[in-house]
Amino acid sequence: MGTRERPVGHKEMVALLKRLGFAQVRSNGSHEHWEGVYGGKRRLVTLDEHHSPYHRGLLRDIRNQIGISRSDFWSSV
């Protein structure tokens, strides 16, 4: 059986991005754009506060934008 990922709230995701060295570069309505370097590459992450808490599909997309593995993500949250 697979493990079920818990939803992650907007404030918790913002705290994670800040811990990883990301900074908010702009905001457009409910969308926030965060920029940082992870894994030696410049990354741009988009968060939409209206879709918080973030569930499985959005969490996968956010992890891909950050460039972080699933296990590293969950150990950092």
N, CA, C and O atoms as a Tripos MOL2 file, in Angstrom:
@<TRIPOS>MOLECULE
protein
  308   307    77     0     0
PROTEIN
NO_CHARGES

@<TRIPOS>ATOM
      1 N           0.8230   -1.1780    0.0000 N.3       1 MET1
      2 CA          0.0000    0.0000    0.0000 C.3       1 MET1
      3 C           0.8700    1.2450    0.0000 C.2       1 MET1
      4 O           1.8920    1.2970    0.6840 O.2       1 MET1
      5 N           0.4580    2.2590   -0.7780 N.am      2 GLY2
      6 CA          1.1890    3.5120   -0.8170 C.3       2 GLY2
      7 C           0.8740    4.3660    0.3990 C.2       2 GLY2
      8 O          -0.1250    4.1600    1.0880 O.2       2 GLY2
      9 N           1.7320    5.3110    0.6380 N.am      3 THR3
     10 CA          1.4800    6.2270    1.7400 C.3       3 THR3
     11 C           0.6810    7.4060    1.2120 C.2       3 THR3
     12 O           0.8450    7.8190    0.0640 O.2       3 THR3
     13 N          -0.1580    7.9250    2.0350 N.am      4 ARG4
     14 CA         -1.0070    9.0440    1.6410 C.3       4 ARG4
     15 C          -0.3370   10.3370    2.0900 C.2       4 ARG4
     16 O           0.0000   10.4970    3.2630 O.2       4 ARG4
     17 N          -0.1490   11.2550    1.1500 N.am      5 GLU5
     18 CA          0.4680   12.5380    1.4830 C.3       5 GLU5
     19 C          -0.5770   13.4590    2.0970 C.2       5 GLU5
     20 O          -1.7080   13.5440    1.6190 O.2       5 GLU5
     21 N          -0.1880   14.1330    3.1430 N.am      6 ARG6
     22 CA         -1.1010   15.0770    3.7770 C.3       6 ARG6
     23 C          -1.0700   16.4050    3.0170 C.2       6 ARG6
     24 O          -0.0540   16.7400    2.4080 O.2       6 ARG6
     25 N          -2.1540   17.1530    3.0450 N.am      7 PRO7
     26 CA         -2.1610   18.4760    2.4140 C.3       7 PRO7
     27 C          -1.1990   19.4170    3.1430 C.2       7 PRO7
     28 O          -0.9720   19.2740    4.3440 O.2       7 PRO7
     29 N          -0.6470   20.3650    2.4190 N.am      8 VAL8
     30 CA          0.2710   21.3490    2.9890 C.3       8 VAL8
     31 C          -0.3450   22.7260    2.7830 C.2       8 VAL8
     32 O          -0.7180   23.0890    1.6680 O.2       8 VAL8
     33 N          -0.4470   23.4870    3.8660 N.am      9 GLY9
     34 CA         -1.0340   24.8210    3.8000 C.3       9 GLY9
     35 C          -0.0920   25.8400    3.1790 C.2       9 GLY9
     36 O           1.1100   25.6070    3.0540 O.2       9 GLY9
     37 N          -0.6620   26.9730    2.7930 N.am     10 HIS10
     38 CA          0.1120   28.0290    2.1330 C.3      10 HIS10
     39 C           1.2330   28.5580    3.0290 C.2      10 HIS10
     40 O           2.3700   28.7060    2.5810 O.2      10 HIS10
     41 N           0.9150   28.8420    4.2900 N.am     11 LYS11
     42 CA          1.9310   29.3840    5.2050 C.3      11 LYS11
     43 C           3.0770   28.4000    5.4000 C.2      11 LYS11
     44 O           4.2380   28.8000    5.4780 O.2      11 LYS11
     45 N           2.7530   27.1230    5.4790 N.am     12 GLU12
     46 CA          3.7760   26.0940    5.6460 C.3      12 GLU12
     47 C           4.6580   26.0020    4.3980 C.2      12 GLU12
     48 O           5.8680   25.8070    4.5100 O.2      12 GLU12
     49 N           4.0590   26.1400    3.2110 N.am     13 MET13
     50 CA          4.8200   26.0910    1.9700 C.3      13 MET13
     51 C           5.7320   27.3100    1.8480 C.2      13 MET13
     52 O           6.8780   27.1910    1.4130 O.2      13 MET13
     53 N           5.2260   28.4740    2.2310 N.am     14 VAL14
     54 CA          6.0390   29.6930    2.2000 C.3      14 VAL14
     55 C           7.2300   29.5480    3.1460 C.2      14 VAL14
     56 O           8.3480   29.9270    2.7950 O.2      14 VAL14
     57 N           7.0040   29.0060    4.3340 N.am     15 ALA15
     58 CA          8.0930   28.7970    5.2940 C.3      15 ALA15
     59 C           9.1420   27.8480    4.7190 C.2      15 ALA15
     60 O          10.3390   28.0690    4.9030 O.2      15 ALA15
     61 N           8.7080   26.7990    4.0270 N.am     16 LEU16
     62 CA          9.6390   25.8580    3.4070 C.3      16 LEU16
     63 C          10.4690   26.5560    2.3340 C.2      16 LEU16
     64 O          11.6880   26.3910    2.2850 O.2      16 LEU16
     65 N           9.8120   27.3330    1.4760 N.am     17 LEU17
     66 CA         10.5450   28.0370    0.4180 C.3      17 LEU17
     67 C          11.5890   28.9830    1.0110 C.2      17 LEU17
     68 O          12.7090   29.0660    0.5060 O.2      17 LEU17
     69 N          11.2290   29.6890    2.0700 N.am     18 LYS18
     70 CA         12.1830   30.5940    2.7200 C.3      18 LYS18
     71 C          13.3590   29.8210    3.2990 C.2      18 LYS18
     72 O          14.5010   30.2680    3.1880 O.2      18 LYS18
     73 N          13.1010   28.6610    3.9190 N.am     19 ARG19
     74 CA         14.1890   27.8370    4.4660 C.3      19 ARG19
     75 C          15.1240   27.3520    3.3670 C.2      19 ARG19
     76 O          16.3230   27.1840    3.5920 O.2      19 ARG19
     77 N          14.5710   27.1280    2.1760 N.am     20 LEU20
     78 CA         15.3790   26.6640    1.0470 C.3      20 LEU20
     79 C          16.0810   27.8130    0.3230 C.2      20 LEU20
     80 O          16.7990   27.5850   -0.6510 O.2      20 LEU20
     81 N          15.8780   29.0450    0.7910 N.am     21 GLY21
     82 CA         16.5690   30.1920    0.2100 C.3      21 GLY21
     83 C          15.8100   30.9070   -0.8920 C.2      21 GLY21
     84 O          16.3910   31.7210   -1.6100 O.2      21 GLY21
     85 N          14.5290   30.6240   -1.0420 N.am     22 PHE22
     86 CA         13.7170   31.2890   -2.0550 C.3      22 PHE22
     87 C          13.2120   32.6210   -1.5130 C.2      22 PHE22
     88 O          13.0450   32.7930   -0.3060 O.2      22 PHE22
     89 N          12.9710   33.5670   -2.4310 N.am     23 ALA23
     90 CA         12.4300   34.8700   -2.0640 C.3      23 ALA23
     91 C          11.2820   35.2030   -3.0070 C.2      23 ALA23
     92 O          11.3180   34.8600   -4.1880 O.2      23 ALA23
     93 N          10.2770   35.8650   -2.4830 N.am     24 GLN24
     94 CA          9.1420   36.2510   -3.3220 C.3      24 GLN24
     95 C           9.5780   37.3970   -4.2200 C.2      24 GLN24
     96 O          10.0690   38.4180   -3.7370 O.2      24 GLN24
     97 N           9.4000   37.2320   -5.5260 N.am     25 VAL25
     98 CA          9.8350   38.2550   -6.4720 C.3      25 VAL25
     99 C           8.6780   39.0950   -6.9950 C.2      25 VAL25
    100 O           8.8790   40.2440   -7.3870 O.2      25 VAL25
    101 N           7.4780   38.5430   -7.0070 N.am     26 ARG26
    102 CA          6.3150   39.3350   -7.4100 C.3      26 ARG26
    103 C           5.0330   38.6090   -7.0040 C.2      26 ARG26
    104 O           5.0250   37.4280   -6.6590 O.2      26 ARG26
    105 N           3.9630   39.3810   -7.0650 N.am     27 SER27
    106 CA          2.6530   38.8430   -6.7350 C.3      27 SER27
    107 C           1.6620   39.4030   -7.7430 C.2      27 SER27
    108 O           1.6870   40.5930   -8.0570 O.2      27 SER27
    109 N           0.7910   38.5370   -8.2470 N.am     28 ASN28
    110 CA         -0.2060   38.9550   -9.2270 C.3      28 ASN28
    111 C          -1.5370   38.3450   -8.7990 C.2      28 ASN28
    112 O          -1.7880   37.1650   -9.0470 O.2      28 ASN28
    113 N          -2.3780   39.1310   -8.1680 N.am     29 GLY29
    114 CA         -3.6330   38.5960   -7.6360 C.3      29 GLY29
    115 C          -3.3310   37.6070   -6.5300 C.2      29 GLY29
    116 O          -2.6610   37.9440   -5.5540 O.2      29 GLY29
    117 N          -3.8240   36.3840   -6.6770 N.am     30 SER30
    118 CA         -3.5750   35.3670   -5.6570 C.3      30 SER30
    119 C          -2.3100   34.5650   -5.9470 C.2      30 SER30
    120 O          -1.9160   33.7220   -5.1410 O.2      30 SER30
    121 N          -1.6670   34.8160   -7.0920 N.am     31 HIS31
    122 CA         -0.4590   34.0770   -7.4580 C.3      31 HIS31
    123 C           0.7870   34.7790   -6.9250 C.2      31 HIS31
    124 O           0.9710   35.9820   -7.1110 O.2      31 HIS31
    125 N           1.6320   34.0030   -6.2620 N.am     32 GLU32
    126 CA          2.9140   34.5050   -5.7770 C.3      32 GLU32
    127 C           4.0120   33.7880   -6.5470 C.2      32 GLU32
    128 O           3.9430   32.5790   -6.7670 O.2      32 GLU32
    129 N           5.0290   34.5470   -6.9560 N.am     33 HIS33
    130 CA          6.1510   33.9720   -7.6870 C.3      33 HIS33
    131 C           7.3890   34.0510   -6.7970 C.2      33 HIS33
    132 O           7.7680   35.1210   -6.3220 O.2      33 HIS33
    133 N           8.0030   32.8980   -6.5850 N.am     34 TRP34
    134 CA          9.1710   32.7690   -5.7270 C.3      34 TRP34
    135 C          10.3560   32.3270   -6.5660 C.2      34 TRP34
    136 O          10.2290   31.4580   -7.4290 O.2      34 TRP34
    137 N          11.5100   32.9290   -6.3090 N.am     35 GLU35
    138 CA         12.7070   32.6050   -7.0670 C.3      35 GLU35
    139 C          13.8160   32.1990   -6.1090 C.2      35 GLU35
    140 O          13.9510   32.7490   -5.0160 O.2      35 GLU35
    141 N          14.5980   31.2320   -6.5400 N.am     36 GLY36
    142 CA         15.7230   30.7820   -5.7360 C.3      36 GLY36
    143 C          16.5980   29.8420   -6.5340 C.2      36 GLY36
    144 O          16.3120   29.5280   -7.6900 O.2      36 GLY36
    145 N          17.6610   29.4020   -5.9060 N.am     37 VAL37
    146 CA         18.5730   28.4430   -6.5260 C.3      37 VAL37
    147 C          18.5110   27.1670   -5.7090 C.2      37 VAL37
    148 O          18.7180   27.1810   -4.4950 O.2      37 VAL37
    149 N          18.2250   26.0640   -6.3850 N.am     38 TYR38
    150 CA         18.1880   24.7650   -5.7200 C.3      38 TYR38
    151 C          18.8170   23.7540   -6.6500 C.2      38 TYR38
    152 O          18.4720   23.6880   -7.8300 O.2      38 TYR38
    153 N          19.7360   22.9690   -6.1290 N.am     39 GLY39
    154 CA         20.4190   21.9780   -6.9540 C.3      39 GLY39
    155 C          21.2930   22.6190   -8.0150 C.2      39 GLY39
    156 O          21.5340   22.0300   -9.0690 O.2      39 GLY39
    157 N          21.7710   23.8310   -7.7380 N.am     40 GLY40
    158 CA         22.6400   24.5240   -8.6760 C.3      40 GLY40
    159 C          21.9190   25.1810   -9.8400 C.2      40 GLY40
    160 O          22.5660   25.6770  -10.7630 O.2      40 GLY40
    161 N          20.6010   25.1950   -9.8160 N.am     41 LYS41
    162 CA         19.8240   25.7930  -10.9020 C.3      41 LYS41
    163 C          18.8830   26.8580  -10.3640 C.2      41 LYS41
    164 O          18.3360   26.7250   -9.2690 O.2      41 LYS41
    165 N          18.7010   27.9210  -11.1490 N.am     42 ARG42
    166 CA         17.7430   28.9610  -10.7980 C.3      42 ARG42
    167 C          16.3420   28.3940  -11.0010 C.2      42 ARG42
    168 O          16.0430   27.8190  -12.0480 O.2      42 ARG42
    169 N          15.4980   28.5560  -10.0080 N.am     43 ARG43
    170 CA         14.1440   27.9930  -10.0400 C.3      43 ARG43
    171 C          13.1090   29.0890   -9.8260 C.2      43 ARG43
    172 O          13.3400   30.0310   -9.0680 O.2      43 ARG43
    173 N          11.9680   28.9600  -10.4950 N.am     44 LEU44
    174 CA         10.8330   29.8440  -10.2900 C.3      44 LEU44
    175 C           9.6470   28.9840   -9.8710 C.2      44 LEU44
    176 O           9.2670   28.0480  -10.5740 O.2      44 LEU44
    177 N           9.0680   29.3090   -8.7220 N.am     45 VAL45
    178 CA          7.9510   28.5430   -8.1600 C.3      45 VAL45
    179 C           6.7420   29.4680   -8.0700 C.2      45 VAL45
    180 O           6.8450   30.5910   -7.5770 O.2      45 VAL45
    181 N           5.6040   28.9910   -8.5480 N.am     46 THR46
    182 CA          4.3610   29.7540   -8.4870 C.3      46 THR46
    183 C           3.4200   29.0990   -7.4850 C.2      46 THR46
    184 O           3.1410   27.9030   -7.5640 O.2      46 THR46
    185 N           2.9370   29.9010   -6.5420 N.am     47 LEU47
    186 CA          1.9600   29.4330   -5.5580 C.3      47 LEU47
    187 C           0.6680   30.2130   -5.7490 C.2      47 LEU47
    188 O           0.6970   31.4230   -5.9760 O.2      47 LEU47
    189 N          -0.4510   29.5340   -5.6580 N.am     48 ASP48
    190 CA         -1.7610   30.1640   -5.7290 C.3      48 ASP48
    191 C          -2.4520   29.9310   -4.3900 C.2      48 ASP48
    192 O          -2.9050   28.8260   -4.0900 O.2      48 ASP48
    193 N          -2.5220   30.9880   -3.5980 N.am     49 GLU49
    194 CA         -3.0640   30.8590   -2.2430 C.3      49 GLU49
    195 C          -4.5090   30.3570   -2.2420 C.2      49 GLU49
    196 O          -4.9360   29.7230   -1.2780 O.2      49 GLU49
    197 N          -5.2640   30.6300   -3.3030 N.am     50 HIS50
    198 CA         -6.6610   30.1960   -3.3630 C.3      50 HIS50
    199 C          -6.7940   28.6780   -3.4520 C.2      50 HIS50
    200 O          -7.8580   28.1370   -3.1510 O.2      50 HIS50
    201 N          -5.7260   27.9780   -3.8620 N.am     51 HIS51
    202 CA         -5.7760   26.5210   -3.9460 C.3      51 HIS51
    203 C          -5.2080   25.8500   -2.6930 C.2      51 HIS51
    204 O          -5.0370   24.6320   -2.6580 O.2      51 HIS51
    205 N          -4.9180   26.6520   -1.6660 N.am     52 SER52
    206 CA         -4.4120   26.1070   -0.4100 C.3      52 SER52
    207 C          -5.5760   25.5110    0.3760 C.2      52 SER52
    208 O          -6.6680   26.0780    0.3340 O.2      52 SER52
    209 N          -5.4050   24.4160    1.0790 N.am     53 PRO53
    210 CA         -4.1680   23.6440    1.1940 C.3      53 PRO53
    211 C          -3.8780   22.8810   -0.1000 C.2      53 PRO53
    212 O          -4.7780   22.4670   -0.8310 O.2      53 PRO53
    213 N          -2.5810   22.7170   -0.3450 N.am     54 TYR54
    214 CA         -2.1290   22.0610   -1.5670 C.3      54 TYR54
    215 C          -2.1890   20.5490   -1.3800 C.2      54 TYR54
    216 O          -1.6670   20.0100   -0.4040 O.2      54 TYR54
    217 N          -2.8230   19.8840   -2.3180 N.am     55 HIS55
    218 CA         -2.9800   18.4310   -2.2700 C.3      55 HIS55
    219 C          -2.0120   17.7580   -3.2290 C.2      55 HIS55
    220 O          -1.1600   18.4170   -3.8250 O.2      55 HIS55
    221 N          -2.1410   16.4810   -3.3710 N.am     56 ARG56
    222 CA         -1.2030   15.6080   -4.0750 C.3      56 ARG56
    223 C          -0.7100   16.1480   -5.4280 C.2      56 ARG56
    224 O           0.4970   16.2630   -5.6410 O.2      56 ARG56
    225 N          -1.6250   16.4750   -6.3320 N.am     57 GLY57
    226 CA         -1.2320   16.9210   -7.6670 C.3      57 GLY57
    227 C          -0.4680   18.2300   -7.6500 C.2      57 GLY57
    228 O           0.5650   18.3620   -8.3070 O.2      57 GLY57
    229 N          -0.9760   19.2040   -6.8950 N.am     58 LEU58
    230 CA         -0.2850   20.4890   -6.8030 C.3      58 LEU58
    231 C           1.0410   20.3540   -6.0710 C.2      58 LEU58
    232 O           2.0130   21.0190   -6.4280 O.2      58 LEU58
    233 N           1.0940   19.5100   -5.0590 N.am     59 LEU59
    234 CA          2.3600   19.2940   -4.3510 C.3      59 LEU59
    235 C           3.4120   18.7170   -5.2890 C.2      59 LEU59
    236 O           4.5780   19.1080   -5.2350 O.2      59 LEU59
    237 N           3.0020   17.7910   -6.1480 N.am     60 ARG60
    238 CA          3.9310   17.2160   -7.1240 C.3      60 ARG60
    239 C           4.4480   18.3170   -8.0600 C.2      60 ARG60
    240 O           5.6450   18.3820   -8.3390 O.2      60 ARG60
    241 N           3.5510   19.1770   -8.5390 N.am     61 ASP61
    242 CA          3.9520   20.2630   -9.4290 C.3      61 ASP61
    243 C           4.8990   21.2360   -8.7320 C.2      61 ASP61
    244 O           5.8870   21.6730   -9.3230 O.2      61 ASP61
    245 N           4.6040   21.5720   -7.4890 N.am     62 ILE62
    246 CA          5.4580   22.4890   -6.7290 C.3      62 ILE62
    247 C           6.8240   21.8550   -6.4890 C.2      62 ILE62
    248 O           7.8490   22.5230   -6.6320 O.2      62 ILE62
    249 N           6.8510   20.5670   -6.1220 N.am     63 ARG63
    250 CA          8.1340   19.8650   -5.9330 C.3      63 ARG63
    251 C           8.9530   19.8900   -7.2170 C.2      63 ARG63
    252 O          10.1660   20.0970   -7.1750 O.2      63 ARG63
    253 N           8.3020   19.6820   -8.3530 N.am     64 ASN64
    254 CA          9.0050   19.7130   -9.6360 C.3      64 ASN64
    255 C           9.5500   21.1030   -9.9340 C.2      64 ASN64
    256 O          10.6550   21.2270  -10.4620 O.2      64 ASN64
    257 N           8.8010   22.1480   -9.6090 N.am     65 GLN65
    258 CA          9.2770   23.5110   -9.8260 C.3      65 GLN65
    259 C          10.4860   23.8070   -8.9440 C.2      65 GLN65
    260 O          11.4250   24.4730   -9.3780 O.2      65 GLN65
    261 N          10.4640   23.3140   -7.7100 N.am     66 ILE66
    262 CA         11.5980   23.5060   -6.7960 C.3      66 ILE66
    263 C          12.7850   22.6690   -7.2440 C.2      66 ILE66
    264 O          13.9340   23.0950   -7.1250 O.2      66 ILE66
    265 N          12.5080   21.4760   -7.7610 N.am     67 GLY67
    266 CA         13.5750   20.5550   -8.1450 C.3      67 GLY67
    267 C          13.9980   19.6570   -7.0010 C.2      67 GLY67
    268 O          15.1150   19.1410   -6.9900 O.2      67 GLY67
    269 N          13.1100   19.4690   -6.0400 N.am     68 ILE68
    270 CA         13.4090   18.6890   -4.8400 C.3      68 ILE68
    271 C          12.7560   17.3110   -4.9560 C.2      68 ILE68
    272 O          11.6660   17.1730   -5.5120 O.2      68 ILE68
    273 N          13.4290   16.3100   -4.4310 N.am     69 SER69
    274 CA         12.8600   14.9640   -4.4670 C.3      69 SER69
    275 C          11.7060   14.8620   -3.4690 C.2      69 SER69
    276 O          11.5790   15.6730   -2.5520 O.2      69 SER69
    277 N          10.8880   13.8630   -3.6700 N.am     70 ARG70
    278 CA          9.7330   13.6490   -2.7910 C.3      70 ARG70
    279 C          10.1840   13.4270   -1.3490 C.2      70 ARG70
    280 O           9.6250   14.0160   -0.4240 O.2      70 ARG70
    281 N          11.1910   12.5820   -1.1590 N.am     71 SER71
    282 CA         11.6470   12.2830    0.2060 C.3      71 SER71
    283 C          12.2860   13.5080    0.8620 C.2      71 SER71
    284 O          12.0640   13.7550    2.0480 O.2      71 SER71
    285 N          13.0790   14.2800    0.1050 N.am     72 ASP72
    286 CA         13.6810   15.4940    0.6630 C.3      72 ASP72
    287 C          12.6110   16.5280    1.0040 C.2      72 ASP72
    288 O          12.7130   17.2320    2.0090 O.2      72 ASP72
    289 N          11.5900   16.6120    0.1620 N.am     73 PHE73
    290 CA         10.4950   17.5460    0.4220 C.3      73 PHE73
    291 C           9.8240   17.2210    1.7500 C.2      73 PHE73
    292 O           9.6440   18.1000    2.5920 O.2      73 PHE73
    293 N           9.4510   15.9460    1.9360 N.am     74 TRP74
    294 CA          8.7190   15.5770    3.1510 C.3      74 TRP74
    295 C           9.5950   15.6250    4.3970 C.2      74 TRP74
    296 O           9.0780   15.8040    5.4990 O.2      74 TRP74
    297 N          10.8960   15.4700    4.2490 N.am     75 SER75
    298 CA         11.7590   15.6070    5.4260 C.3      75 SER75
    299 C          11.9910   17.0810    5.7690 C.2      75 SER75
    300 O          12.4020   17.4000    6.8850 O.2      75 SER75
    301 N          11.7270   17.9860    4.8080 N.am     76 SER76
    302 CA         11.9100   19.4220    5.0330 C.3      76 SER76
    303 C          10.6610   20.1160    5.5460 C.2      76 SER76
    304 O          10.7460   21.1770    6.1630 O.2      76 SER76
    305 N           9.4940   19.5170    5.2930 N.am     77 VAL77
    306 CA          8.2230   20.1700    5.6780 C.3      77 VAL77
    307 C           8.0270   20.1000    7.1650 C.2      77 VAL77
    308 O           7.0220   20.5910    7.6790 O.2      77 VAL77
@<TRIPOS>BOND
     1     1     2 1
     2     2     3 1
     3     3     4 2
     4     3     5 am
     5     5     6 1
     6     6     7 1
     7     7     8 2
     8     7     9 am
     9     9    10 1
    10    10    11 1
    11    11    12 2
    12    11    13 am
    13    13    14 1
    14    14    15 1
    15    15    16 2
    16    15    17 am
    17    17    18 1
    18    18    19 1
    19    19    20 2
    20    19    21 am
    21    21    22 1
    22    22    23 1
    23    23    24 2
    24    23    25 am
    25    25    26 1
    26    26    27 1
    27    27    28 2
    28    27    29 am
    29    29    30 1
    30    30    31 1
    31    31    32 2
    32    31    33 am
    33    33    34 1
    34    34    35 1
    35    35    36 2
    36    35    37 am
    37    37    38 1
    38    38    39 1
    39    39    40 2
    40    39    41 am
    41    41    42 1
    42    42    43 1
    43    43    44 2
    44    43    45 am
    45    45    46 1
    46    46    47 1
    47    47    48 2
    48    47    49 am
    49    49    50 1
    50    50    51 1
    51    51    52 2
    52    51    53 am
    53    53    54 1
    54    54    55 1
    55    55    56 2
    56    55    57 am
    57    57    58 1
    58    58    59 1
    59    59    60 2
    60    59    61 am
    61    61    62 1
    62    62    63 1
    63    63    64 2
    64    63    65 am
    65    65    66 1
    66    66    67 1
    67    67    68 2
    68    67    69 am
    69    69    70 1
    70    70    71 1
    71    71    72 2
    72    71    73 am
    73    73    74 1
    74    74    75 1
    75    75    76 2
    76    75    77 am
    77    77    78 1
    78    78    79 1
    79    79    80 2
    80    79    81 am
    81    81    82 1
    82    82    83 1
    83    83    84 2
    84    83    85 am
    85    85    86 1
    86    86    87 1
    87    87    88 2
    88    87    89 am
    89    89    90 1
    90    90    91 1
    91    91    92 2
    92    91    93 am
    93    93    94 1
    94    94    95 1
    95    95    96 2
    96    95    97 am
    97    97    98 1
    98    98    99 1
    99    99   100 2
   100    99   101 am
   101   101   102 1
   102   102   103 1
   103   103   104 2
   104   103   105 am
   105   105   106 1
   106   106   107 1
   107   107   108 2
   108   107   109 am
   109   109   110 1
   110   110   111 1
   111   111   112 2
   112   111   113 am
   113   113   114 1
   114   114   115 1
   115   115   116 2
   116   115   117 am
   117   117   118 1
   118   118   119 1
   119   119   120 2
   120   119   121 am
   121   121   122 1
   122   122   123 1
   123   123   124 2
   124   123   125 am
   125   125   126 1
   126   126   127 1
   127   127   128 2
   128   127   129 am
   129   129   130 1
   130   130   131 1
   131   131   132 2
   132   131   133 am
   133   133   134 1
   134   134   135 1
   135   135   136 2
   136   135   137 am
   137   137   138 1
   138   138   139 1
   139   139   140 2
   140   139   141 am
   141   141   142 1
   142   142   143 1
   143   143   144 2
   144   143   145 am
   145   145   146 1
   146   146   147 1
   147   147   148 2
   148   147   149 am
   149   149   150 1
   150   150   151 1
   151   151   152 2
   152   151   153 am
   153   153   154 1
   154   154   155 1
   155   155   156 2
   156   155   157 am
   157   157   158 1
   158   158   159 1
   159   159   160 2
   160   159   161 am
   161   161   162 1
   162   162   163 1
   163   163   164 2
   164   163   165 am
   165   165   166 1
   166   166   167 1
   167   167   168 2
   168   167   169 am
   169   169   170 1
   170   170   171 1
   171   171   172 2
   172   171   173 am
   173   173   174 1
   174   174   175 1
   175   175   176 2
   176   175   177 am
   177   177   178 1
   178   178   179 1
   179   179   180 2
   180   179   181 am
   181   181   182 1
   182   182   183 1
   183   183   184 2
   184   183   185 am
   185   185   186 1
   186   186   187 1
   187   187   188 2
   188   187   189 am
   189   189   190 1
   190   190   191 1
   191   191   192 2
   192   191   193 am
   193   193   194 1
   194   194   195 1
   195   195   196 2
   196   195   197 am
   197   197   198 1
   198   198   199 1
   199   199   200 2
   200   199   201 am
   201   201   202 1
   202   202   203 1
   203   203   204 2
   204   203   205 am
   205   205   206 1
   206   206   207 1
   207   207   208 2
   208   207   209 am
   209   209   210 1
   210   210   211 1
   211   211   212 2
   212   211   213 am
   213   213   214 1
   214   214   215 1
   215   215   216 2
   216   215   217 am
   217   217   218 1
   218   218   219 1
   219   219   220 2
   220   219   221 am
   221   221   222 1
   222   222   223 1
   223   223   224 2
   224   223   225 am
   225   225   226 1
   226   226   227 1
   227   227   228 2
   228   227   229 am
   229   229   230 1
   230   230   231 1
   231   231   232 2
   232   231   233 am
   233   233   234 1
   234   234   235 1
   235   235   236 2
   236   235   237 am
   237   237   238 1
   238   238   239 1
   239   239   240 2
   240   239   241 am
   241   241   242 1
   242   242   243 1
   243   243   244 2
   244   243   245 am
   245   245   246 1
   246   246   247 1
   247   247   248 2
   248   247   249 am
   249   249   250 1
   250   250   251 1
   251   251   252 2
   252   251   253 am
   253   253   254 1
   254   254   255 1
   255   255   256 2
   256   255   257 am
   257   257   258 1
   258   258   259 1
   259   259   260 2
   260   259   261 am
   261   261   262 1
   262   262   263 1
   263   263   264 2
   264   263   265 am
   265   265   266 1
   266   266   267 1
   267   267   268 2
   268   267   269 am
   269   269   270 1
   270   270   271 1
   271   271   272 2
   272   271   273 am
   273   273   274 1
   274   274   275 1
   275   275   276 2
   276   275   277 am
   277   277   278 1
   278   278   279 1
   279   279   280 2
   280   279   281 am
   281   281   282 1
   282   282   283 1
   283   283   284 2
   284   283   285 am
   285   285   286 1
   286   286   287 1
   287   287   288 2
   288   287   289 am
   289   289   290 1
   290   290   291 1
   291   291   292 2
   292   291   293 am
   293   293   294 1
   294   294   295 1
   295   295   296 2
   296   295   297 am
   297   297   298 1
   298   298   299 1
   299   299   300 2
   300   299   301 am
   301   301   302 1
   302   302   303 1
   303   303   304 2
   304   303   305 am
   305   305   306 1
   306   306   307 1
   307   307   308 2
@<TRIPOS>SUBSTRUCTURE
     1 MET1         2 RESIDUE 1 A MET
     2 GLY2         6 RESIDUE 1 A GLY
     3 THR3        10 RESIDUE 1 A THR
     4 ARG4        14 RESIDUE 1 A ARG
     5 GLU5        18 RESIDUE 1 A GLU
     6 ARG6        22 RESIDUE 1 A ARG
     7 PRO7        26 RESIDUE 1 A PRO
     8 VAL8        30 RESIDUE 1 A VAL
     9 GLY9        34 RESIDUE 1 A GLY
    10 HIS10       38 RESIDUE 1 A HIS
    11 LYS11       42 RESIDUE 1 A LYS
    12 GLU12       46 RESIDUE 1 A GLU
    13 MET13       50 RESIDUE 1 A MET
    14 VAL14       54 RESIDUE 1 A VAL
    15 ALA15       58 RESIDUE 1 A ALA
    16 LEU16       62 RESIDUE 1 A LEU
    17 LEU17       66 RESIDUE 1 A LEU
    18 LYS18       70 RESIDUE 1 A LYS
    19 ARG19       74 RESIDUE 1 A ARG
    20 LEU20       78 RESIDUE 1 A LEU
    21 GLY21       82 RESIDUE 1 A GLY
    22 PHE22       86 RESIDUE 1 A PHE
    23 ALA23       90 RESIDUE 1 A ALA
    24 GLN24       94 RESIDUE 1 A GLN
    25 VAL25       98 RESIDUE 1 A VAL
    26 ARG26      102 RESIDUE 1 A ARG
    27 SER27      106 RESIDUE 1 A SER
    28 ASN28      110 RESIDUE 1 A ASN
    29 GLY29      114 RESIDUE 1 A GLY
    30 SER30      118 RESIDUE 1 A SER
    31 HIS31      122 RESIDUE 1 A HIS
    32 GLU32      126 RESIDUE 1 A GLU
    33 HIS33      130 RESIDUE 1 A HIS
    34 TRP34      134 RESIDUE 1 A TRP
    35 GLU35      138 RESIDUE 1 A GLU
    36 GLY36      142 RESIDUE 1 A GLY
    37 VAL37      146 RESIDUE 1 A VAL
    38 TYR38      150 RESIDUE 1 A TYR
    39 GLY39      154 RESIDUE 1 A GLY
    40 GLY40      158 RESIDUE 1 A GLY
    41 LYS41      162 RESIDUE 1 A LYS
    42 ARG42      166 RESIDUE 1 A ARG
    43 ARG43      170 RESIDUE 1 A ARG
    44 LEU44      174 RESIDUE 1 A LEU
    45 VAL45      178 RESIDUE 1 A VAL
    46 THR46      182 RESIDUE 1 A THR
    47 LEU47      186 RESIDUE 1 A LEU
    48 ASP48      190 RESIDUE 1 A ASP
    49 GLU49      194 RESIDUE 1 A GLU
    50 HIS50      198 RESIDUE 1 A HIS
    51 HIS51      202 RESIDUE 1 A HIS
    52 SER52      206 RESIDUE 1 A SER
    53 PRO53      210 RESIDUE 1 A PRO
    54 TYR54      214 RESIDUE 1 A TYR
    55 HIS55      218 RESIDUE 1 A HIS
    56 ARG56      222 RESIDUE 1 A ARG
    57 GLY57      226 RESIDUE 1 A GLY
    58 LEU58      230 RESIDUE 1 A LEU
    59 LEU59      234 RESIDUE 1 A LEU
    60 ARG60      238 RESIDUE 1 A ARG
    61 ASP61      242 RESIDUE 1 A ASP
    62 ILE62      246 RESIDUE 1 A ILE
    63 ARG63      250 RESIDUE 1 A ARG
    64 ASN64      254 RESIDUE 1 A ASN
    65 GLN65      258 RESIDUE 1 A GLN
    66 ILE66      262 RESIDUE 1 A ILE
    67 GLY67      266 RESIDUE 1 A GLY
    68 ILE68      270 RESIDUE 1 A ILE
    69 SER69      274 RESIDUE 1 A SER
    70 ARG70      278 RESIDUE 1 A ARG
    71 SER71      282 RESIDUE 1 A SER
    72 ASP72      286 RESIDUE 1 A ASP
    73 PHE73      290 RESIDUE 1 A PHE
    74 TRP74      294 RESIDUE 1 A TRP
    75 SER75      298 RESIDUE 1 A SER
    76 SER76      302 RESIDUE 1 A SER
    77 VAL77      306 RESIDUE 1 A VAL
